[in-house]
Amino acid sequence: MHTVVVGTSGVTASDVLAVARGGARIELSAQAVAALAAAREIVDALAAKPDPVYGVSTGFGALATRHISQELRAQLQRNIVRSHAAGMGPRVEREVVRALMFLRLKTVCSGRTGVRPEVAQTMADVLNAGITPVVHEYGSLGCSGDLAPLSHCALTLMGEGEAEGPDGRVRPAGELLAEHGIQPVELREKEGLALLNGTDGMLGMLIMALADLDTLYKSADVTAALSLEALLGTDKVLAPELHAIRPHPGQGASAANMLAVLKGSGLTGHHQDDAPRVQDAYSVRCAPQVAGAGRDTLAHARLVAERELASAVDNPVVLPDGRVESNGNFHGAPVAYVLDFLAIAAADLGSIAERRTDRLLDKNRSHGLPPFLADDAGVDSGLMIAQYTQAALVSELKRLAVPASADSIPSSAMQEDHVSMGWSAARKLRTAVDNLTRIIAIELYAATRAVELREGLTPAPATRAVIEAVRAAGVQGPGPDRFLAPDLAAADAFVRGGHLVSAVETVTGPLA
């Protein structure tokens, strides 16, 4: 099994994906263990002094003015975890919780939090055992960390609350730890706070969304090319010299992908012979501009994610010179903004894909295709309601594009009076990515059927490869009306699994 070694820095997005989705094992490097021990010595020294230090010998948030005596400090750390584990609503997905825990472990191992090495090792042991704390949908405002989600994870480390075992059953966390020979941790000064105070949930969801959207943007280039081909559009608008004079990198990449898919097509530009069109509609002609802008948004979001991966987010932090200082680095604004940007880009990509699908189904705009791509229009409805489903998904994407980060709600008796709502931005982006996958799958379903209905014309080799692969995956081609939902589900699985991109790349080579 793949192993990820966690040091004091250098964790990558690939590492996060390997742990969250691939079940990779985790080891702590000797450097990380040494950094943990060194930082803990500093915290222990401060704890022994009479002077109050936030998070070490004081309360938290609006209660930070109270100095906590030595005999109550272990109770203070247990209490913060128990009281903050106040999430409600549906359970969060296993991959999100694993990313959340792994990213918190990454920060703990930086040596900037003051957590003991044995606590970090327990975090790794829980992940390696396949134990997943039960984390709920609601409870994070994206400031002072993803507090409730991280608290539910810390509760598991203490052997309390509920967790899912490797068999998928939810049971008391203490039972699961005991079965795997893991000793529950007894938290000491600052450790409870350090386990809760990070942007790890929103960052983990950002990293996974970036991976999914990378595949979806390639998939959207493919389905846009298939729709252009089915509509007998012209590929002249994809010429590199046209995109060179507006040099947005994403636009050029999308145009190049579409051109590669359409290479050798006998359908593109065919309309110029018998029914000249000066220009194709915007949804066809401007596909690279819209998808390209989304790609550039992805690039910016990836830069933010990389910076956050390199960060040690906690409050207070142990600095290299031995000082322990309070700060505001836990504020999720940088991550929250790009999560919202991505939701906006996803909504626009879904919107333009739906417009192409609608054009394929409209006999007045499809240049010779049967109404709704039906076998016997009137007796058959064809893909009429598939487009309804796609339109409903697009409308939902537009609602999900309303930014969460534009909102703030005060908390903690006005101590935390401006928050990021980054967790909420991440949660709605996950739904947006799911729905965008379905929208692209419906365009794929319509475009492949439309190409097959162009009898006597030869599609591009890459298009033929897609049609063969999607039919082999159980997505049926043209014919009389049938129960449509299974076909759409199979198309969704085909796109979601990356098989659409793989089928094209057998002909084109790697897409940009």
NUDRENSE-727477 format. One line per field, with one value per residue (C-alpha): x, y, z; chain; residue number from 1; residue in one letter. Coordinates in Angstrom, 3 decimals. Layout:
<atoms>
u <- X  ... $
v <- Y  ... $
w <- Z  ... $
unit <- A  ... $
pos <- NUM  ... $
code <- a  ... $
</atoms>
This chain:
<atoms>
u <- 0.000  1.139  2.648  2.701  5.488  4.554  7.417  7.493  6.536  6.123  2.736  1.230  -2.251  -1.447  -0.686  -4.063  -5.859  -3.892  -4.944  -8.506  -9.503  -6.836  -6.513  -2.754  -0.909  0.783  4.163  5.693  9.218  11.968  12.223  8.534  8.808  11.799  9.966  6.933  9.070  10.962  7.761  6.239  9.178  8.398  4.715  5.581  7.943  5.248  2.695  4.946  5.080  2.509  1.936  -1.253  -0.711  -3.682  -4.591  -2.072  -3.331  -6.449  -9.944  -10.847  -12.545  -14.612  -13.553  -9.840  -9.617  -9.848  -6.577  -6.869  -5.056  -2.720  -4.994  -7.840  -5.908  -6.335  -10.057  -10.030  -8.609  -11.091  -13.939  -13.135  -13.289  -16.510  -18.296  -17.145  -18.216  -21.639  -22.251  -25.672  -27.198  -26.197  -22.856  -20.012  -18.450  -15.642  -13.124  -13.763  -13.184  -9.977  -8.702  -9.689  -7.780  -4.746  -4.406  -4.701  -1.966  0.141  -0.075  0.523  3.720  5.022  6.199  4.244  1.353  2.957  1.234  3.121  4.478  2.230  -0.902  0.270  1.061  -2.445  -3.909  -1.876  -2.853  -6.578  -6.296  -4.220  -6.796  -9.520  -11.435  -13.436  -14.994  -18.647  -18.627  -21.797  -22.709  -23.254  -21.037  -18.261  -18.266  -14.842  -13.104  -11.091  -10.865  -13.491  -14.316  -17.167  -15.889  -12.385  -13.805  -15.673  -12.340  -10.542  -13.329  -12.507  -8.850  -10.076  -12.076  -15.403  -18.290  -18.993  -16.886  -17.171  -15.016  -13.260  -16.303  -18.538  -20.433  -20.816  -19.915  -18.628  -15.165  -13.727  -14.637  -13.014  -9.800  -9.598  -10.100  -7.146  -4.908  -4.986  -4.768  -7.055  -5.130  -5.251  -4.938  -2.610  -2.102  -2.944  -3.539  -7.327  -7.185  -4.484  -6.597  -9.536  -8.013  -7.488  -8.903  -8.400  -11.957  -12.406  -8.873  -9.412  -12.633  -10.899  -8.130  -10.622  -12.752  -9.683  -8.908  -12.498  -12.807  -9.564  -11.176  -14.517  -13.018  -11.331  -14.621  -16.463  -13.992  -14.756  -18.548  -18.376  -16.393  -18.911  -21.786  -20.006  -19.507  -23.114  -24.338  -22.111  -20.292  -16.981  -13.733  -12.064  -12.802  -10.478  -7.394  -4.407  -3.676  -7.101  -6.515  -2.948  -4.250  -6.224  -3.627  -5.546  -3.870  -7.077  -8.773  -5.875  -5.849  -9.584  -9.433  -6.481  -8.366  -11.439  -9.327  -7.572  -10.908  -12.247  -9.166  -10.178  -13.917  -16.084  -18.865  -17.245  -17.930  -20.142  -22.930  -20.884  -21.657  -25.446  -26.672  -24.031  -23.814  -21.652  -21.103  -22.104  -24.079  -22.205  -22.657  -20.672  -18.315  -17.412  -16.942  -13.145  -13.593  -16.022  -14.277  -10.916  -11.946  -12.935  -9.597  -7.790  -9.943  -8.831  -5.208  -5.701  -7.508  -4.697  -2.165  -4.185  -4.442  -0.681  -0.037  -2.482  -0.842  2.449  0.865  0.764  -2.641  -3.169  -3.698  -1.522  1.554  5.015  7.494  11.053  12.501  10.469  7.739  4.110  1.971  -1.691  -2.642  -5.528  -4.208  -7.167  -9.469  -10.647  -11.092  -8.370  -9.774  -13.416  -13.065  -11.668  -14.244  -16.900  -15.048  -15.030  -18.771  -19.392  -17.212  -18.923  -22.350  -21.309  -19.757  -22.940  -25.050  -23.239  -23.306  -27.075  -27.516  -25.656  -27.824  -30.986  -29.734  -29.159  -32.784  -34.472  -35.271  -35.270  -31.658  -30.068  -29.526  -31.367  -31.509  -34.887  -36.892  -35.508  -33.343  -36.429  -36.805  -40.383  -41.106  -44.585  -44.797  -41.391  -40.300  -36.611  -34.399  -36.961  -37.019  -33.306  -32.898  -35.441  -33.272  -30.207  -31.974  -32.989  -29.375  -28.208  -30.706  -29.441  -25.865  -26.852  -28.251  -25.077  -23.015  -24.270  -21.101  -21.010  -17.944  -19.930  -21.751  -20.590  -22.385  -20.980  -20.265  -18.593  -20.098  -18.743  -15.151  -15.393  -17.324  -16.278  -16.133  -15.380  -18.142  -15.499  -16.840  -20.233  -18.560  -16.809  -19.949  -21.944  -19.030  -19.107  -22.769  -21.954  -19.229  -21.622  -24.282  -21.813  -20.786  -24.417  -24.854  -21.796  -23.026  -26.340  -24.566  -22.433  -25.554  -27.231  -24.148  -23.178  -26.730  -26.797  -23.492  -24.782  -27.893  -25.737  -25.831  -23.452  -20.985  -17.858  -17.106  -13.593  -11.570  -11.681  -15.467  -15.744  -13.575  -15.916  -19.033  -17.567  -16.474  -19.711  -21.798  -19.595  -20.281  -23.993  -25.156  -27.474  -27.603  -30.477  -33.749  -37.342  -38.134  -37.032  -36.552  -34.036  -32.772  -30.438  -28.814  -28.245  -26.838  -24.426  -23.344  -22.797  -20.618  -18.690  -17.851  -17.368  -14.861  -12.729  -13.544  -14.618  -11.225  -9.455  -11.386  -10.433  -6.807  -6.408  -6.624  -5.427  -2.821  -2.963  -5.353  -4.269 $
v <- 0.000  3.531  5.336  9.097  10.332  13.494  15.837  19.405  20.631  19.428  17.697  17.843  17.756  14.266  13.190  14.499  12.617  9.449  9.480  10.761  8.663  6.015  4.861  5.482  4.755  7.541  7.646  10.486  11.418  11.611  15.326  15.808  13.909  16.042  19.257  18.148  17.410  20.716  22.772  20.850  21.763  25.422  24.960  22.999  25.761  28.401  26.266  26.145  29.954  32.058  34.399  33.668  32.471  32.157  28.540  27.258  28.679  30.664  30.029  30.388  32.921  35.387  33.489  34.078  36.536  33.786  32.351  28.581  26.965  24.045  21.369  22.342  22.550  18.952  19.308  22.572  20.788  17.906  20.350  22.405  19.276  18.015  21.369  22.212  18.813  20.352  19.546  18.734  17.437  14.668  12.927  14.334  11.977  9.660  11.142  14.633  13.500  11.703  14.805  16.930  14.748  14.345  18.083  18.758  16.173  17.937  21.199  19.511  17.975  21.402  21.936  25.184  23.937  22.558  19.182  16.169  13.537  10.838  12.818  13.151  9.436  8.617  10.734  8.722  5.432  6.251  7.069  3.955  1.801  3.072  4.654  7.678  10.024  10.936  14.582  16.522  18.984  22.044  23.564  25.495  29.214  28.925  31.002  29.994  26.837  24.376  24.068  21.582  19.224  19.136  18.723  15.571  14.222  15.141  13.481  10.192  10.556  10.804  7.588  9.394  9.966  7.843  6.758  4.533  1.444  0.031  -2.192  0.861  0.397  3.327  2.400  4.021  5.406  3.860  0.364  0.927  2.272  -0.692  -3.195  -1.700  -1.409  2.395  4.102  7.174  10.402  12.415  16.001  18.445  22.205  23.729  20.359  20.507  23.965  22.936  20.045  22.339  25.510  25.119  25.528  21.813  20.893  23.598  23.016  19.270  19.820  22.408  19.950  17.227  19.652  20.760  17.151  16.500  19.750  19.111  16.000  17.740  20.625  18.172  16.269  19.485  20.240  16.803  17.134  20.654  19.254  16.430  18.923  21.161  18.115  16.962  20.462  20.510  23.483  24.870  24.145  27.180  29.170  26.815  27.782  28.466  31.828  33.124  32.232  33.533  37.087  36.754  34.846  33.504  30.143  28.254  29.431  28.242  24.872  24.318  25.264  22.935  20.080  20.601  20.798  17.552  15.780  17.022  16.146  14.129  14.787  14.578  16.565  19.877  22.618  20.343  22.906  25.292  23.125  23.202  25.634  28.280  29.766  32.777  31.846  29.197  30.148  31.433  28.204  26.444  29.166  30.539  27.185  27.677  31.172  30.049  26.787  28.559  31.200  28.377  26.696  29.909  30.128  26.579  27.654  30.506  28.234  25.685  28.403  29.288  25.619  25.174  28.184  26.883  23.453  25.160  26.935  26.089  27.351  27.486  30.049  30.607  29.334  28.384  30.494  29.389  31.816  30.211  32.812  31.664  34.291  34.777  35.508  35.523  32.978  30.677  33.007  31.097  34.021  33.024  29.515  30.585  33.027  30.488  27.891  30.410  31.363  27.707  27.378  30.380  28.904  25.515  27.151  28.886  25.737  23.813  26.589  26.649  22.834  22.845  25.413  23.148  20.193  22.208  23.198  19.547  18.754  21.689  20.856  24.572  24.986  21.554  21.678  18.572  16.434  14.940  16.720  15.801  13.207  10.975  7.808  8.612  12.139  12.385  8.726  9.048  11.971  11.210  13.219  15.914  15.257  14.539  18.221  19.105  17.251  19.045  22.409  21.660  20.835  24.082  26.102  24.411  25.279  28.931  28.883  27.206  29.937  32.530  33.158  31.952  34.105  37.315  36.464  36.748  36.182  37.200  34.551  33.999  37.087  39.299  38.139  36.315  39.084  38.414  34.898  33.394  30.799  28.798  25.414  26.327  27.404  24.036  22.045  23.725  23.383  19.607  19.596  21.836  19.467  16.509  18.337  19.570  15.953  15.045  18.017  17.032  13.426  14.528  16.563  13.513  11.358  13.790  14.570  10.931  10.092  13.136  12.187  8.671  10.135  11.956  9.049  9.198  11.481  10.206  11.497  12.134  9.114  10.446  10.744  7.160  6.049  7.852  6.317  2.825  3.253  4.788  2.104  -0.577  1.079  0.404  3.743  2.864  4.669  5.915  4.017  4.029  5.482  3.425  3.862  6.717  7.023  3.967  5.345  8.722  7.029  5.016  8.187  9.903  7.020  7.130  10.829  10.637  7.813  9.713  7.208  9.901  11.572  8.208  7.170  10.356  10.197  6.764  8.710  12.252  11.587  13.537  16.483  19.802 $
w <- 0.000  -0.785  2.220  2.797  5.050  6.938  7.730  8.984  5.494  1.941  1.963  -1.542  -3.004  -4.280  -0.707  0.448  -2.324  -1.597  2.063  1.594  -1.410  -1.767  1.834  1.864  5.108  7.044  8.744  10.750  9.765  12.371  11.585  12.406  15.690  16.688  15.800  17.799  20.855  20.615  20.368  23.258  25.492  24.874  25.739  28.890  30.009  29.517  31.297  34.374  34.612  36.460  33.502  31.508  27.920  25.568  24.875  27.409  30.694  29.738  28.491  24.826  22.585  24.608  27.768  27.174  30.086  32.699  33.966  34.452  37.369  36.709  38.150  35.791  32.540  31.421  32.068  30.074  27.023  27.282  27.730  24.663  22.517  24.070  23.967  20.445  19.059  18.466  14.807  13.447  10.256  7.841  8.092  6.025  3.469  4.572  2.132  3.513  7.096  6.159  4.351  7.346  9.801  7.574  6.999  10.721  11.286  8.650  10.604  13.948  12.530  11.497  15.064  15.320  17.475  20.646  20.414  21.823  19.403  20.887  19.971  16.367  16.250  17.508  14.693  12.187  13.856  13.640  9.946  9.267  11.056  8.713  11.594  10.461  13.034  12.530  11.405  10.678  7.924  10.111  12.773  11.042  10.277  8.642  11.288  14.353  12.302  11.123  14.793  15.119  12.372  13.845  17.355  16.341  15.038  18.259  20.263  18.523  19.527  23.125  22.671  22.861  20.465  17.407  14.455  11.416  11.370  8.315  7.777  7.345  10.625  13.031  16.595  19.797  19.112  22.260  21.069  17.691  19.219  21.589  18.764  16.905  19.953  19.987  23.379  23.689  24.192  27.403  26.236  27.949  27.756  24.367  22.663  22.536  20.993  18.516  17.234  16.419  15.033  11.271  7.780  7.139  6.166  3.571  2.248  1.913  -0.022  -2.225  -3.103  -4.013  -6.033  -7.981  -8.892  -9.976  -11.924  -13.756  -15.261  -15.797  -17.752  -20.087  -20.345  -21.175  -23.982  -25.400  -25.214  -26.676  -29.597  -30.088  -30.061  -32.577  -34.779  -34.442  -35.337  -38.451  -36.990  -38.122  -36.333  -37.918  -34.740  -32.859  -34.870  -32.576  -34.214  -33.185  -29.550  -29.586  -30.007  -26.759  -24.772  -21.797  -21.078  -20.306  -23.483  -25.609  -23.846  -24.331  -28.000  -28.540  -26.861  -29.019  -32.164  -31.234  -30.706  -34.056  -36.108  -39.157  -38.807  -41.901  -40.207  -39.264  -41.767  -43.849  -43.625  -45.740  -48.782  -48.694  -46.029  -45.396  -41.908  -41.314  -37.663  -35.158  -32.048  -29.016  -27.056  -29.797  -30.994  -27.553  -25.810  -25.406  -24.011  -21.303  -20.420  -20.634  -18.113  -15.771  -16.321  -15.375  -12.252  -11.444  -11.802  -9.334  -6.884  -7.161  -6.252  -3.148  -2.182  -2.537  -0.306  2.303  2.168  3.009  5.981  9.671  10.772  14.521  17.270  19.153  17.293  18.464  16.495  15.650  18.214  20.999  21.290  21.494  19.776  18.982  15.381  12.896  10.399  11.049  9.083  6.017  3.605  1.088  0.738  0.932  -1.958  -4.398  -3.378  -4.374  -7.567  -8.599  -7.972  -10.235  -12.993  -12.652  -13.018  -16.235  -17.680  -16.925  -18.427  -21.774  -21.984  -21.476  -24.259  -26.673  -25.650  -26.207  -29.658  -30.558  -29.665  -31.432  -35.066  -35.896  -34.810  -35.167  -38.940  -39.962  -36.841  -35.843  -33.103  -29.685  -31.464  -31.348  -33.393  -34.438  -33.223  -31.770  -30.963  -29.301  -27.095  -27.478  -25.140  -24.360  -20.631  -20.398  -21.249  -18.531  -16.054  -17.335  -17.072  -13.474  -12.642  -14.249  -12.221  -9.076  -10.073  -10.370  -6.832  -5.602  -7.273  -4.779  -2.741  0.835  1.548  1.015  4.236  7.816  11.104  14.513  17.137  20.520  22.170  19.346  19.842  16.510  14.793  11.186  9.784  6.356  5.856  3.979  5.119  3.658  0.408  0.246  0.956  -1.809  -4.235  -3.719  -4.749  -7.705  -8.902  -8.645  -10.649  -13.256  -13.838  -14.537  -16.897  -18.940  -18.993  -20.515  -23.186  -23.928  -24.211  -26.611  -28.695  -29.289  -30.346  -32.663  -34.310  -34.936  -36.581  -39.156  -41.563  -44.492  -42.689  -40.954  -37.439  -36.165  -34.987  -31.409  -31.625  -32.835  -29.901  -27.474  -29.036  -28.892  -25.277  -24.053  -25.762  -24.196  -20.832  -21.214  -22.616  -25.500  -28.828  -31.011  -31.099  -29.848  -26.432  -23.429  -19.701  -19.858  -16.281  -16.467  -19.630  -17.965  -14.851  -17.003  -18.835  -15.478  -14.260  -17.535  -17.094  -13.306  -13.613  -16.128  -18.888  -21.351  -21.183  -21.334  -24.452  -26.277  -25.216  -26.821  -30.106  -29.311  -26.676  -23.383  -23.372  -21.884 $
unit <- A  A  A  A  A  A  A  A  A  A  A  A  A  A  A  A  A  A  A  A  A  A  A  A  A  A  A  A  A  A  A  A  A  A  A  A  A  A  A  A  A  A  A  A  A  A  A  A  A  A  A  A  A  A  A  A  A  A  A  A  A  A  A  A  A  A  A  A  A  A  A  A  A  A  A  A  A  A  A  A  A  A  A  A  A  A  A  A  A  A  A  A  A  A  A  A  A  A  A  A  A  A  A  A  A  A  A  A  A  A  A  A  A  A  A  A  A  A  A  A  A  A  A  A  A  A  A  A  A  A  A  A  A  A  A  A  A  A  A  A  A  A  A  A  A  A  A  A  A  A  A  A  A  A  A  A  A  A  A  A  A  A  A  A  A  A  A  A  A  A  A  A  A  A  A  A  A  A  A  A  A  A  A  A  A  A  A  A  A  A  A  A  A  A  A  A  A  A  A  A  A  A  A  A  A  A  A  A  A  A  A  A  A  A  A  A  A  A  A  A  A  A  A  A  A  A  A  A  A  A  A  A  A  A  A  A  A  A  A  A  A  A  A  A  A  A  A  A  A  A  A  A  A  A  A  A  A  A  A  A  A  A  A  A  A  A  A  A  A  A  A  A  A  A  A  A  A  A  A  A  A  A  A  A  A  A  A  A  A  A  A  A  A  A  A  A  A  A  A  A  A  A  A  A  A  A  A  A  A  A  A  A  A  A  A  A  A  A  A  A  A  A  A  A  A  A  A  A  A  A  A  A  A  A  A  A  A  A  A  A  A  A  A  A  A  A  A  A  A  A  A  A  A  A  A  A  A  A  A  A  A  A  A  A  A  A  A  A  A  A  A  A  A  A  A  A  A  A  A  A  A  A  A  A  A  A  A  A  A  A  A  A  A  A  A  A  A  A  A  A  A  A  A  A  A  A  A  A  A  A  A  A  A  A  A  A  A  A  A  A  A  A  A  A  A  A  A  A  A  A  A  A  A  A  A  A  A  A  A  A  A  A  A  A  A  A  A  A  A  A  A  A  A  A  A  A  A  A  A  A  A  A  A  A  A  A  A  A  A  A  A  A  A  A  A  A  A  A  A  A  A  A  A  A  A  A  A  A  A  A  A  A  A  A  A  A  A  A  A  A  A  A  A  A  A  A  A  A  A  A  A  A $
pos <- 1  2  3  4  5  6  7  8  9  10  11  12  13  14  15  16  17  18  19  20  21  22  23  24  25  26  27  28  29  30  31  32  33  34  35  36  37  38  39  40  41  42  43  44  45  46  47  48  49  50  51  52  53  54  55  56  57  58  59  60  61  62  63  64  65  66  67  68  69  70  71  72  73  74  75  76  77  78  79  80  81  82  83  84  85  86  87  88  89  90  91  92  93  94  95  96  97  98  99  100  101  102  103  104  105  106  107  108  109  110  111  112  113  114  115  116  117  118  119  120  121  122  123  124  125  126  127  128  129  130  131  132  133  134  135  136  137  138  139  140  141  142  143  144  145  146  147  148  149  150  151  152  153  154  155  156  157  158  159  160  161  162  163  164  165  166  167  168  169  170  171  172  173  174  175  176  177  178  179  180  181  182  183  184  185  186  187  188  189  190  191  192  193  194  195  196  197  198  199  200  201  202  203  204  205  206  207  208  209  210  211  212  213  214  215  216  217  218  219  220  221  222  223  224  225  226  227  228  229  230  231  232  233  234  235  236  237  238  239  240  241  242  243  244  245  246  247  248  249  250  251  252  253  254  255  256  257  258  259  260  261  262  263  264  265  266  267  268  269  270  271  272  273  274  275  276  277  278  279  280  281  282  283  284  285  286  287  288  289  290  291  292  293  294  295  296  297  298  299  300  301  302  303  304  305  306  307  308  309  310  311  312  313  314  315  316  317  318  319  320  321  322  323  324  325  326  327  328  329  330  331  332  333  334  335  336  337  338  339  340  341  342  343  344  345  346  347  348  349  350  351  352  353  354  355  356  357  358  359  360  361  362  363  364  365  366  367  368  369  370  371  372  373  374  375  376  377  378  379  380  381  382  383  384  385  386  387  388  389  390  391  392  393  394  395  396  397  398  399  400  401  402  403  404  405  406  407  408  409  410  411  412  413  414  415  416  417  418  419  420  421  422  423  424  425  426  427  428  429  430  431  432  433  434  435  436  437  438  439  440  441  442  443  444  445  446  447  448  449  450  451  452  453  454  455  456  457  458  459  460  461  462  463  464  465  466  467  468  469  470  471  472  473  474  475  476  477  478  479  480  481  482  483  484  485  486  487  488  489  490  491  492  493  494  495  496  497  498  499  500  501  502  503  504  505  506  507  508  509  510  511  512 $
code <- m  h  t  v  v  v  g  t  s  g  v  t  a  s  d  v  l  a  v  a  r  g  g  a  r  i  e  l  s  a  q  a  v  a  a  l  a  a  a  r  e  i  v  d  a  l  a  a  k  p  d  p  v  y  g  v  s  t  g  f  g  a  l  a  t  r  h  i  s  q  e  l  r  a  q  l  q  r  n  i  v  r  s  h  a  a  g  m  g  p  r  v  e  r  e  v  v  r  a  l  m  f  l  r  l  k  t  v  c  s  g  r  t  g  v  r  p  e  v  a  q  t  m  a  d  v  l  n  a  g  i  t  p  v  v  h  e  y  g  s  l  g  c  s  g  d  l  a  p  l  s  h  c  a  l  t  l  m  g  e  g  e  a  e  g  p  d  g  r  v  r  p  a  g  e  l  l  a  e  h  g  i  q  p  v  e  l  r  e  k  e  g  l  a  l  l  n  g  t  d  g  m  l  g  m  l  i  m  a  l  a  d  l  d  t  l  y  k  s  a  d  v  t  a  a  l  s  l  e  a  l  l  g  t  d  k  v  l  a  p  e  l  h  a  i  r  p  h  p  g  q  g  a  s  a  a  n  m  l  a  v  l  k  g  s  g  l  t  g  h  h  q  d  d  a  p  r  v  q  d  a  y  s  v  r  c  a  p  q  v  a  g  a  g  r  d  t  l  a  h  a  r  l  v  a  e  r  e  l  a  s  a  v  d  n  p  v  v  l  p  d  g  r  v  e  s  n  g  n  f  h  g  a  p  v  a  y  v  l  d  f  l  a  i  a  a  a  d  l  g  s  i  a  e  r  r  t  d  r  l  l  d  k  n  r  s  h  g  l  p  p  f  l  a  d  d  a  g  v  d  s  g  l  m  i  a  q  y  t  q  a  a  l  v  s  e  l  k  r  l  a  v  p  a  s  a  d  s  i  p  s  s  a  m  q  e  d  h  v  s  m  g  w  s  a  a  r  k  l  r  t  a  v  d  n  l  t  r  i  i  a  i  e  l  y  a  a  t  r  a  v  e  l  r  e  g  l  t  p  a  p  a  t  r  a  v  i  e  a  v  r  a  a  g  v  q  g  p  g  p  d  r  f  l  a  p  d  l  a  a  a  d  a  f  v  r  g  g  h  l  v  s  a  v  e  t  v  t  g  p  l  a $
</atoms>
